[in-house]
Amino acid sequence: MRLAICSECDKLGPITPVLNEGGLCSICWSDNHKGINNNLNEELTKSDVKKQISNYIDSVEFRGKVERIVRDRIKNEKELEKKVVDITKNVITQLYKTLWTRRGMWQSQLKNQKT
């Protein structure tokens, strides 16, 4: 055990690094984890579990993790990048072909006026 200032109560006391990564004294650490222990001892219903999962999925932390993973995968995988380029190219080509073949429908609607 080592002595340090608690990050929650600002008192000097023993901090156990194995159990306590947040820099809390043993009193603050046990107070913060009483609720967790009670939840572990309770029986959770399916709706409770679904609610907790949906809350986590909707959280900013989860969204950030997923965005970071997707961004890294897109940057690092050339095959995926090639597929994205091909799909984009095909969509743009199809759009212009459709606009050209159906230009009679929208061409008369265009006017040279300020909006």
CORLINDA-V70799 format. One record per pair of residues at least 12 apart in sequence whose ideal C-beta (glycine too) atoms are under 8 Angstrom apart, sorted by the first residue. I is the first residue (numbers start at 1). GAP is how many residues later the second one is. If there is no record, write none. Layout:
i->I gap->GAP
i->I gap->GAP
This chain:
i->1 gap->13
i->1 gap->14
i->1 gap->15
i->2 gap->12
i->2 gap->13
i->2 gap->15
i->3 gap->12
i->4 gap->19
i->5 gap->18
i->6 gap->17
i->6 gap->18
i->6 gap->19
i->6 gap->22
i->7 gap->15
i->7 gap->16
i->7 gap->17
i->8 gap->16
i->8 gap->17
i->8 gap->20
i->8 gap->24
i->9 gap->16
i->9 gap->18
i->9 gap->19
i->11 gap->14
i->13 gap->12
i->13 gap->13
i->13 gap->14
i->14 gap->12
